Amino acid sequence: MARVTMKTRDDLPAVLHPLWDKMTTYGDFADQAGVMAQRLPIFEHTWAMLTQLSDEAVLPKRYLELAIVTVSLLNKCEYCVAHHAPKLAVQGVSEAGAERLLDYAEHPELDDVDKLVVEYSIAVTSNWSKTRDEIFVRLRRHFGEPQLVELTWRIALCGAFNRFNDILQIDVAEASIAAE
């Protein structure tokens, strides 16, 4: 059970109902959003940004989900792994494959760009101050600057989500995960 009370759509001001409705199209994150709604600016700005990034889709969904699951595995965030491993499966990496992303070098379900995304996700999460220019040379072969900025932002943001979910003990709702 979460350490703070979760709000629902009905608890929000009517002006934020459309954003709540749009948030639900992103996935089943009502529990996380409900906790964020304790502070309306956090709910509003976070979900407005996430839904806008999703609508614009400058970064292929496969790479985004690879990054999110990698970071969540590193940080041992069960909530995010449970919510995003099924999304990664839709993108062609099985849930069993998602569980072993950190062993990416010889991963049979990943191509070279996938492996690079996982490597970069690990670097941003664990080695940001020691990351060398060489990885950016390789990243630029596959990603434009807007994509690289978004990938980096989403990796860093995922780490924040991991900590938020874990410290506030936002539960993984098994029934909602199966419905995704």
N, CA, C and O of each residue as an XYZ file, in Angstrom:
720
protein
N       0.846     -1.177      0.000
C       0.000      0.000      0.000
C       0.894      1.243      0.000
O       1.895      1.312      0.713
N       0.506      2.211     -0.811
C       1.278      3.440     -0.924
C       1.322      4.169      0.414
O       0.388      4.105      1.213
N       2.425      4.857      0.631
C       2.615      5.591      1.880
C       1.826      6.890      1.933
O       1.733      7.513      2.991
N       1.264      7.303      0.822
C       0.376      8.467      0.787
C      -0.900      8.062      0.058
O      -0.912      7.106     -0.717
N      -1.947      8.788      0.312
C      -3.237      8.500     -0.299
C      -3.212      8.823     -1.789
O      -2.704      9.863     -2.208
N      -3.764      7.920     -2.568
C      -3.866      8.149     -4.014
C      -5.144      8.915     -4.312
O      -6.218      8.591     -3.806
N      -5.003      9.922     -5.133
C      -6.160     10.672     -5.621
C      -6.711      9.960     -6.854
O      -6.034      9.126     -7.455
N      -7.919     10.290     -7.215
C      -8.534      9.770     -8.432
C      -8.876     10.946     -9.348
O      -8.699     12.109     -8.985
N      -9.353     10.627    -10.502
C      -9.783     11.661    -11.445
C     -10.781     12.602    -10.791
O     -10.715     13.816    -10.984
N     -11.695     12.051    -10.026
C     -12.741     12.856     -9.399
C     -12.206     13.831     -8.349
O     -12.869     14.813     -8.014
N     -11.017     13.560     -7.838
C     -10.406     14.463     -6.854
C      -9.749     15.677     -7.502
O      -9.441     16.659     -6.827
N      -9.537     15.604     -8.805
C      -8.847     16.687     -9.518
C      -9.814     17.799     -9.889
O     -11.016     17.566    -10.019
N      -9.292     19.005    -10.058
C     -10.126     20.062    -10.628
C     -10.567     19.654    -12.035
O      -9.827     18.973    -12.746
N     -11.740     20.060    -12.426
C     -12.298     19.656    -13.729
C     -11.363     19.997    -14.887
O     -11.337     19.285    -15.890
N     -10.602     21.069    -14.757
C      -9.709     21.473    -15.831
C      -8.629     20.413    -16.090
O      -8.080     20.360    -17.190
N      -8.316     19.570    -15.099
C      -7.301     18.535    -15.268
C      -7.877     17.179    -15.674
O      -7.117     16.241    -15.913
N      -9.192     17.058    -15.756
C      -9.797     15.789    -16.180
C      -9.341     15.350    -17.569
O      -9.054     14.167    -17.755
N      -9.260     16.255    -18.557
C      -8.764     15.811    -19.871
C      -7.338     15.254    -19.815
O      -7.021     14.298    -20.523
N      -6.482     15.843    -18.983
C      -5.123     15.325    -18.852
C      -5.136     13.951    -18.195
O      -4.396     13.059    -18.612
N      -5.966     13.770    -17.177
C      -6.093     12.446    -16.550
C      -6.534     11.423    -17.599
O      -5.977     10.328    -17.680
N      -7.527     11.783    -18.390
C      -8.021     10.868    -19.420
C      -6.935     10.544    -20.433
O      -6.799      9.393    -20.848
N      -6.169     11.532    -20.830
C      -5.071     11.310    -21.770
C      -3.990     10.442    -21.128
O      -3.418      9.572    -21.785
N      -3.712     10.676    -19.850
C      -2.724      9.874    -19.123
C      -3.103      8.402    -19.168
O      -2.224      7.547    -19.277
N      -4.377      8.091    -19.088
C      -4.785      6.684    -19.082
C      -4.531      6.007    -20.428
O      -4.480      4.779    -20.494
N      -4.372      6.778    -21.495
C      -4.052      6.179    -22.800
C      -2.570      5.826    -22.892
O      -2.168      5.073    -23.779
N      -1.773      6.353    -22.003
C      -0.328      6.106    -21.962
C      -0.037      4.729    -21.350
O       1.003      4.127    -21.617
N      -0.955      4.254    -20.540
C      -0.804      2.979    -19.845
C      -1.545      3.060    -18.534
O      -2.132      4.091    -18.207
N      -1.523      1.981    -17.783
C      -2.240      1.955    -16.518
C      -1.342      2.483    -15.404
O      -0.726      1.721    -14.658
N      -1.288      3.790    -15.317
C      -0.453      4.447    -14.320
C      -1.298      5.285    -13.369
O      -0.798      6.246    -12.783
N      -2.579      4.931    -13.209
C      -3.469      5.716    -12.358
C      -2.996      5.740    -10.912
O      -3.192      6.734    -10.213
N      -2.380      4.662    -10.461
C      -1.891      4.645     -9.082
C      -0.741      5.631     -8.906
O      -0.721      6.391     -7.938
N       0.203      5.624     -9.820
C       1.321      6.564     -9.755
C       0.819      8.005     -9.936
O       1.204      8.901     -9.185
N      -0.024      8.209    -10.918
C      -0.573      9.544    -11.163
C      -1.408     10.012     -9.973
O      -1.415     11.195     -9.634
N      -2.105      9.076     -9.349
C      -2.912      9.419     -8.179
C      -2.079      9.903     -7.008
O      -2.502     10.781     -6.257
N      -0.891      9.329     -6.854
C       0.015      9.804     -5.813
C       0.575     11.168     -6.215
O       0.655     12.075     -5.387
N       0.960     11.314     -7.477
C       1.471     12.604     -7.953
C       0.427     13.705     -7.777
O       0.775     14.864     -7.552
N      -0.830     13.349     -7.879
C      -1.912     14.336     -7.796
C      -2.053     14.955     -6.407
O      -2.829     15.892     -6.222
N      -1.313     14.442     -5.439
C      -1.269     15.130     -4.149
C      -0.697     16.537     -4.312
O      -0.991     17.435     -3.523
N       0.119     16.711     -5.341
C       0.643     18.029     -5.700
C       0.311     18.242     -7.166
O       0.959     17.680     -8.049
N      -0.694     19.048     -7.414
C      -1.203     19.225     -8.773
C      -0.146     19.673     -9.779
O      -0.183     19.206    -10.917
N       0.804     20.561     -9.423
C       1.825     20.906    -10.420
C       2.670     19.695    -10.838
O       3.064     19.589    -11.999
N       2.944     18.796     -9.911
C       3.718     17.597    -10.264
C       2.907     16.737    -11.223
O       3.415     16.320    -12.264
N       1.661     16.470    -10.883
C       0.803     15.677    -11.768
C       0.683     16.341    -13.129
O       0.919     15.710    -14.160
N       0.317     17.610    -13.130
C       0.038     18.305    -14.390
C       1.255     18.371    -15.300
O       1.166     18.016    -16.475
N       2.366     18.811    -14.788
C       3.540     19.013    -15.648
C       4.168     17.689    -16.072
O       4.619     17.551    -17.209
N       4.198     16.733    -15.177
C       4.776     15.434    -15.526
C       3.954     14.761    -16.614
O       4.500     14.327    -17.629
N       2.655     14.673    -16.409
C       1.825     13.945    -17.377
C       1.601     14.728    -18.663
O       1.428     14.127    -19.723
N       1.600     16.049    -18.591
C       1.521     16.830    -19.834
C       2.771     16.578    -20.674
O       2.678     16.411    -21.890
N       3.938     16.551    -20.032
C       5.183     16.294    -20.752
C       5.201     14.878    -21.327
O       5.507     14.694    -22.505
N       4.877     13.878    -20.509
C       4.935     12.492    -20.981
C       3.968     12.236    -22.135
O       4.323     11.562    -23.103
N       2.776     12.757    -22.042
C       1.815     12.523    -23.124
C       2.205     13.296    -24.377
O       2.000     12.807    -25.487
N       2.760     14.487    -24.221
C       3.213     15.239    -25.394
C       4.383     14.522    -26.070
O       4.406     14.409    -27.296
N       5.339     14.045    -25.304
C       6.451     13.291    -25.891
C       5.939     12.055    -26.616
O       6.424     11.723    -27.698
N       4.974     11.380    -26.034
C       4.394     10.199    -26.668
C       3.690     10.563    -27.967
O       3.825      9.856    -28.966
N       2.948     11.652    -27.959
C       2.242     12.089    -29.171
C       3.215     12.443    -30.293
O       2.962     12.135    -31.458
N       4.323     13.088    -29.942
C       5.295     13.501    -30.955
C       6.138     12.341    -31.460
O       6.523     12.319    -32.629
N       6.426     11.386    -30.603
C       7.115     10.138    -30.956
C       8.348     10.341    -31.841
O       8.449      9.737    -32.909
N       9.276     11.180    -31.407
C      10.513     11.336    -32.172
C      11.486     10.190    -31.898
O      12.426      9.962    -32.660
N      11.248      9.482    -30.809
C      12.092      8.362    -30.426
C      11.295      7.069    -30.594
O      10.210      6.945    -30.026
N      11.806      6.106    -31.357
C      11.058      4.853    -31.515
C      10.738      4.221    -30.158
O      11.572      4.189    -29.253
N       9.514      3.723    -30.047
C       9.006      3.151    -28.803
C       9.913      2.024    -28.290
O      10.106      1.892    -27.082
N      10.458      1.230    -29.178
C      11.327      0.123    -28.760
C      12.510      0.646    -27.947
O      12.841      0.084    -26.903
N      13.149      1.717    -28.421
C      14.314      2.253    -27.720
C      13.921      2.872    -26.385
O      14.638      2.741    -25.393
N      12.790      3.538    -26.370
C      12.300      4.116    -25.132
C      12.054      3.027    -24.089
O      12.479      3.158    -22.941
N      11.375      1.963    -24.483
C      11.068      0.888    -23.536
C      12.333      0.139    -23.119
O      12.455     -0.261    -21.961
N      13.274     -0.056    -24.042
C      14.558     -0.669    -23.663
C      15.232      0.162    -22.579
O      15.730     -0.382    -21.593
N      15.246      1.470    -22.760
C      15.881      2.362    -21.791
C      15.173      2.298    -20.442
O      15.824      2.173    -19.405
N      13.859      2.382    -20.449
C      13.097      2.393    -19.193
C      13.273      1.086    -18.434
O      13.485      1.100    -17.221
N      13.189     -0.031    -19.126
C      13.327     -1.318    -18.442
C      14.757     -1.490    -17.933
O      14.954     -2.002    -16.831
N      15.747     -1.080    -18.704
C      17.136     -1.177    -18.258
C      17.358     -0.385    -16.970
O      17.900     -0.911    -15.998
N      16.940      0.870    -16.969
C      17.108      1.713    -15.780
C      16.363      1.110    -14.590
O      16.882      1.086    -13.474
N      15.164      0.632    -14.828
C      14.354      0.072    -13.747
C      14.955     -1.216    -13.194
O      14.848     -1.487    -11.998
N      15.586     -2.010    -14.059
C      16.299     -3.193    -13.578
C      17.495     -2.781    -12.722
O      17.719     -3.348    -11.653
N      18.260     -1.801    -13.189
C      19.408     -1.322    -12.416
C      18.981     -0.825    -11.038
O      19.652     -1.085    -10.040
N      17.864     -0.113    -10.993
C      17.381      0.470     -9.742
C      16.450     -0.455     -8.970
O      15.964     -0.106     -7.894
N      16.206     -1.638     -9.529
C      15.352     -2.641     -8.887
C      13.957     -2.101     -8.571
O      13.411     -2.341     -7.494
N      13.395     -1.370     -9.530
C      12.050     -0.819     -9.371
C      11.039     -1.799     -9.962
O      10.830     -1.837    -11.174
N      10.426     -2.577     -9.104
C       9.459     -3.581     -9.557
C       8.270     -2.939    -10.272
O       7.762     -3.478    -11.255
N       7.837     -1.798     -9.775
C       6.695     -1.117    -10.381
C       6.954     -0.827    -11.860
O       6.137     -1.162    -12.718
N       8.093     -0.205    -12.148
C       8.381      0.189    -13.532
C       8.688     -1.012    -14.417
O       8.280     -1.038    -15.578
N       9.393     -2.000    -13.896
C       9.647     -3.203    -14.689
C       8.322     -3.881    -15.019
O       8.093     -4.278    -16.161
N       7.453     -4.012    -14.026
C       6.166     -4.666    -14.249
C       5.308     -3.916    -15.264
O       4.585     -4.540    -16.042
N       5.379     -2.591    -15.264
C       4.569     -1.811    -16.193
C       5.189     -1.717    -17.592
O       4.465     -1.596    -18.581
N       6.503     -1.771    -17.680
C       7.142     -1.545    -18.974
C       7.631     -2.802    -19.676
O       7.789     -2.780    -20.896
N       7.878     -3.892    -18.966
C       8.284     -5.133    -19.645
C       7.208     -5.602    -20.630
O       7.561     -6.044    -21.724
N       5.929     -5.528    -20.301
C       4.907     -5.890    -21.305
C       4.916     -4.949    -22.512
O       4.654     -5.385    -23.633
N       5.208     -3.683    -22.298
C       5.299     -2.735    -23.412
C       6.507     -3.072    -24.290
O       6.452     -2.923    -25.511
N       7.580     -3.519    -23.673
C       8.763     -3.927    -24.424
C       8.475     -5.210    -25.199
O       8.980     -5.392    -26.307
N       7.671     -6.094    -24.625
C       7.290     -7.326    -25.338
C       6.532     -6.993    -26.617
O       6.721     -7.653    -27.640
N       5.683     -5.982    -26.568
C       4.971     -5.538    -27.769
C       5.968     -5.068    -28.824
O       5.710     -5.166    -30.024
N       7.102     -4.560    -28.367
C       8.140     -4.063    -29.279
C       9.117     -5.160    -29.719
O      10.095     -4.884    -30.413
N       8.848     -6.402    -29.312
C       9.630     -7.520    -29.825
C      10.668     -8.125    -28.905
O      11.412     -9.011    -29.324
N      10.741     -7.675    -27.666
C      11.652     -8.283    -26.700
C      10.785     -8.980    -25.656
O      10.024     -8.334    -24.937
N      10.907    -10.287    -25.581
C      10.066    -11.068    -24.673
C      10.261    -10.626    -23.225
O      11.261     -9.995    -22.883
N       9.291    -10.968    -22.385
C       9.428    -10.617    -20.971
C      10.622    -11.329    -20.355
O      11.290    -10.767    -19.487
N      10.904    -12.554    -20.786
C      12.107    -13.254    -20.317
C      13.354    -12.516    -20.802
O      14.336    -12.396    -20.069
N      13.309    -12.029    -22.024
C      14.419    -11.249    -22.562
C      14.592     -9.939    -21.819
O      15.716     -9.484    -21.606
N      13.483     -9.330    -21.424
C      13.545     -8.073    -20.670
C      14.248     -8.292    -19.333
O      15.002     -7.431    -18.879
N      14.006     -9.424    -18.710
C      14.612     -9.721    -17.407
C      16.130     -9.776    -17.480
O      16.808     -9.555    -16.476
N      16.671    -10.070    -18.665
C      18.130    -10.195    -18.776
C      18.774     -9.110    -19.640
O      19.827     -9.330    -20.240
N      18.145     -7.954    -19.699
C      18.689     -6.843    -20.480
C      20.068     -6.395    -20.015
O      20.879     -5.946    -20.824
N      20.338     -6.511    -18.731
C      21.628     -6.048    -18.230
C      22.782     -6.895    -18.766
O      23.939     -6.477    -18.716
N      22.468     -8.076    -19.276
C      23.449     -8.925    -19.963
C      23.276     -8.725    -21.467
O      23.074     -9.684    -22.212
N      23.355     -7.485    -21.898
C      22.994     -7.104    -23.261
C      24.000     -7.516    -24.331
O      23.614     -7.694    -25.487
N      25.253     -7.671    -23.991
C      26.297     -7.876    -25.003
C      26.019     -9.076    -25.908
O      26.255     -9.005    -27.114
N      25.533    -10.150    -25.353
C      25.244    -11.360    -26.134
C      23.748    -11.674    -26.184
O      23.357    -12.807    -26.468
N      22.931    -10.691    -25.913
C      21.472    -10.895    -25.846
C      20.934    -11.236    -27.232
O      21.092    -10.446    -28.163
N      20.298    -12.402    -27.387
C      19.856    -12.833    -28.711
C      18.679    -12.044    -29.294
O      18.429    -12.121    -30.497
N      17.965    -11.300    -28.478
C      16.802    -10.554    -28.966
C      17.142     -9.105    -29.325
O      16.271     -8.360    -29.774
N      18.389     -8.704    -29.132
C      18.772     -7.315    -29.352
C      19.689     -7.178    -30.554
O      20.607     -7.976    -30.741
N      19.433     -6.155    -31.372
C      20.373     -5.850    -32.452
C      21.407     -4.849    -31.912
O      21.380     -4.500    -30.732
N      22.301     -4.402    -32.768
C      23.394     -3.532    -32.317
C      22.898     -2.197    -31.757
O      23.463     -1.687    -30.789
N      21.855     -1.628    -32.352
C      21.331     -0.351    -31.849
C      20.641     -0.565    -30.505
O      20.780      0.256    -29.598
N      19.906     -1.652    -30.373
C      19.287     -1.980    -29.081
C      20.352     -2.071    -27.993
O      20.188     -1.524    -26.902
N      21.435     -2.763    -28.301
C      22.526     -2.929    -27.325
C      23.140     -1.585    -26.957
O      23.503     -1.352    -25.804
N      23.252     -0.712    -27.938
C      23.788      0.621    -27.687
C      22.861      1.398    -26.755
O      23.335      2.091    -25.855
N      21.553      1.292    -26.958
C      20.587      1.972    -26.082
C      20.711      1.445    -24.654
O      20.681      2.224    -23.701
N      20.849      0.144    -24.504
C      21.004     -0.436    -23.168
C      22.322      0.034    -22.545
O      22.357      0.431    -21.380
N      23.388     -0.013    -23.315
C      24.690      0.452    -22.817
C      24.607      1.907    -22.371
O      25.124      2.261    -21.312
N      23.961      2.750    -23.173
C      23.831      4.160    -22.832
C      22.952      4.347    -21.587
O      23.245      5.193    -20.742
N      21.897      3.573    -21.477
C      21.024      3.654    -20.305
C      21.793      3.325    -19.036
O      21.605      3.966    -18.003
N      22.656      2.327    -19.120
C      23.499      1.972    -17.977
C      24.465      3.113    -17.663
O      24.675      3.452    -16.498
N      25.050      3.703    -18.705
C      25.994      4.804    -18.497
C      25.319      6.001    -17.839
O      25.858      6.573    -16.892
N      24.151      6.382    -18.331
C      23.446      7.536    -17.765
C      23.042      7.265    -16.318
O      23.060      8.174    -15.488
N      22.686      6.045    -16.022
C      22.207      5.692    -14.689
C      23.342      5.468    -13.697
O      23.239      5.855    -12.533
N      24.413      4.849    -14.152
C      25.446      4.402    -13.215
C      26.808      5.066    -13.387
O      27.592      5.122    -12.439
N      27.095      5.563    -14.573
C      28.446      6.053    -14.851
C      28.455      7.428    -15.511
O      29.373      7.730    -16.273
N      27.466      8.264    -15.242
C      27.322      9.524    -15.972
C      28.569     10.403    -15.903
O      28.881     11.102    -16.867
N      29.268     10.377    -14.806
C      30.440     11.248    -14.691
C      31.685     10.653    -15.342
O      32.710     11.325    -15.455
N      31.599      9.409    -15.763
C      32.744      8.739    -16.377
C      32.491      8.382    -17.839
O      33.307      7.697    -18.457
N      31.383      8.835    -18.393
C      31.029      8.495    -19.766
C      31.905      9.283    -20.740
O      32.030     10.503    -20.638
N      32.495      8.573    -21.668
C      33.424      9.166    -22.634
C      32.703      9.545    -23.920
O      31.586      9.096    -24.175
N      33.349     10.369    -24.717
C      32.781     10.839    -25.979
C      32.526      9.701    -26.961
O      31.662      9.826    -27.829
N      33.243      8.619    -26.847
C      33.152      7.509    -27.802
C      31.725      6.990    -27.947
O      31.297      6.671    -29.057
N      30.990      6.902    -26.857
C      29.624      6.386    -26.952
C      28.735      7.359    -27.729
O      27.796      6.934    -28.403
N      29.022      8.652    -27.641
C      28.238      9.641    -28.375
C      28.522      9.573    -29.877
O      27.638      9.839    -30.691
N      29.732      9.223    -30.234
C      30.050      9.009    -31.643
C      29.175      7.884    -32.185
O      28.607      7.996    -33.272
N      29.071      6.808    -31.424
C      28.230      5.683    -31.858
C      26.747      6.041    -31.836
O      26.009      5.663    -32.746
N      26.303      6.763    -30.813
C      24.897      7.164    -30.726
C      24.495      8.059    -31.895
O      23.398      7.920    -32.434
N      25.381      8.979    -32.289
C      25.069      9.920    -33.375
C      24.921      9.226    -34.731
O      24.341      9.798    -35.654
N      25.421      8.037    -34.859
C      25.219      7.277    -36.109
C      23.760      6.854    -36.270
O      23.318      6.549    -37.377
N      23.020      6.836    -35.172
C      21.658      6.307    -35.194
C      20.594      7.299    -34.713
O      19.408      7.132    -35.000
N      21.021      8.322    -33.989
C      20.067      9.242    -33.377
C      20.436     10.686    -33.679
O      21.602     11.076    -33.611
N      19.419     11.470    -34.014
C      19.604     12.910    -34.150
C      19.662     13.551    -32.774
O      19.379     12.908    -31.763
N      20.030     14.820    -32.746
C      20.158     15.493    -31.458
C      18.857     15.550    -30.670
O      18.886     15.328    -29.459
N      17.698     15.842    -31.303
C      16.458     15.805    -30.510
C      16.206     14.422    -29.901
O      15.743     14.314    -28.765
N      16.513     13.374    -30.657
C      16.329     12.019    -30.135
C      17.296     11.740    -28.989
O      16.917     11.131    -27.989
N      18.527     12.179    -29.131
C      19.528     11.962    -28.092
C      19.155     12.715    -26.813
O      19.315     12.191    -25.711
N      18.663     13.932    -26.963
C      18.220     14.701    -25.793
C      17.047     13.994    -25.126
O      17.027     13.847    -23.904
N      16.070     13.556    -25.915
C      14.921     12.882    -25.307
C      15.332     11.569    -24.657
O      14.889     11.266    -23.549
N      16.165     10.789    -25.322
C      16.603      9.520    -24.747
C      17.299      9.764    -23.405
O      17.029      9.065    -22.429
N      18.179     10.740    -23.359
C      18.895     11.048    -22.122
C      17.924     11.514    -21.041
O      18.009     11.088    -19.890
N      17.006     12.389    -21.423
C      16.023     12.897    -20.456
C      15.162     11.772    -19.917
O      14.924     11.689    -18.713
N      14.694     10.906    -20.805
C      13.800      9.826    -20.369
C      14.529      8.822    -19.483
O      13.929      8.270    -18.560
N      15.812      8.575    -19.748
C      16.607      7.691    -18.892
C      16.737      8.314    -17.497
O      16.501      7.650    -16.487
N      17.112      9.583    -17.455
C      17.277     10.264    -16.170
C      15.949     10.359    -15.428
O      15.897     10.142    -14.217
N      14.884     10.678    -16.141
C      13.560     10.775    -15.534
C      13.106      9.425    -14.995
O      12.467      9.358    -13.945
N      13.429      8.363    -15.699
C      13.056      7.028    -15.224
C      13.685      6.760    -13.867
O      13.039      6.193    -12.987
N      14.934      7.159    -13.688
C      15.567      6.992    -12.379
C      14.801      7.733    -11.293
O      14.657      7.230    -10.178
N      14.314      8.916    -11.610
C      13.512      9.671    -10.641
C      12.202      8.944    -10.353
O      11.787      8.839     -9.199
N      11.554      8.444    -11.400
C      10.318      7.675    -11.200
C      10.579      6.447    -10.337
O       9.781      6.127     -9.456
N      11.695      5.756    -10.583
C      12.023      4.571     -9.787
C      12.077      4.928     -8.304
O      11.497      4.232     -7.470
N      12.760      5.991     -7.988
C      12.895      6.394     -6.589
C      11.552      6.838     -6.009
O      11.214      6.482     -4.880
N      10.802      7.601     -6.768
C       9.478      8.063     -6.339
C       8.574      6.869     -6.026
O       7.952      6.811     -4.965
N       8.512      5.918     -6.963
C       7.640      4.752     -6.778
C       8.059      3.911     -5.584
O       7.217      3.471     -4.800
N       9.359      3.687     -5.446
C       9.835      2.810     -4.383
C       9.716      3.443     -3.002
O       9.248      2.790     -2.069
N      10.127      4.693     -2.852
C      10.097      5.301     -1.517
C       8.663      5.514     -1.037
O       8.396      5.443      0.163
N       7.738      5.774     -1.961
C       6.337      5.957     -1.566
C       5.544      4.649     -1.639
O       4.336      4.631     -1.401
N       6.237      3.563     -1.968
C       5.664      2.215     -2.010
C       4.387      2.140     -2.850
O       3.355      1.636     -2.409
N       4.495      2.656     -4.070
C       3.369      2.542     -4.990
C       3.334      1.101     -5.477
O       4.285      0.618     -6.091
N       2.237      0.428     -5.198
C       2.113     -0.996     -5.478
C       1.940     -1.287     -6.955
O       1.405     -0.481     -7.716
N       2.406     -2.457     -7.331
C       2.153     -2.986     -8.661
C       0.795     -3.655     -8.594
O       0.619     -4.631     -7.864
N      -0.163     -3.146     -9.343
C      -1.501     -3.729     -9.378
C      -1.522     -4.820    -10.449
O      -1.599     -4.526    -11.642
N      -1.453     -6.067    -10.018
C      -1.345     -7.192    -10.951
C      -2.472     -7.213    -11.995
O      -2.234     -7.491    -13.170
N      -3.675     -6.921    -11.558
C      -4.792     -6.948    -12.507
C      -4.623     -5.889    -13.576
O      -4.969     -6.120    -14.734
N      -4.097     -4.729    -13.208
C      -3.931     -3.671    -14.195
C      -2.794     -3.990    -15.149
O      -2.870     -3.634    -16.325
N      -1.746     -4.646    -14.684
C      -0.622     -5.005    -15.544
C      -1.102     -5.992    -16.619
O      -0.768     -5.847    -17.795
N      -1.873     -6.976    -16.211
C      -2.366     -7.994    -17.160
C      -3.254     -7.387    -18.221
O      -3.348     -7.918    -19.328
N      -3.909     -6.281    -17.903
C      -4.840     -5.653    -18.838
C      -4.131     -4.828    -19.902
O      -4.746     -4.473    -20.908
N      -2.859     -4.515    -19.710
C      -2.158     -3.641    -20.666
C      -1.921     -4.329    -21.981
O      -1.344     -3.736    -22.893
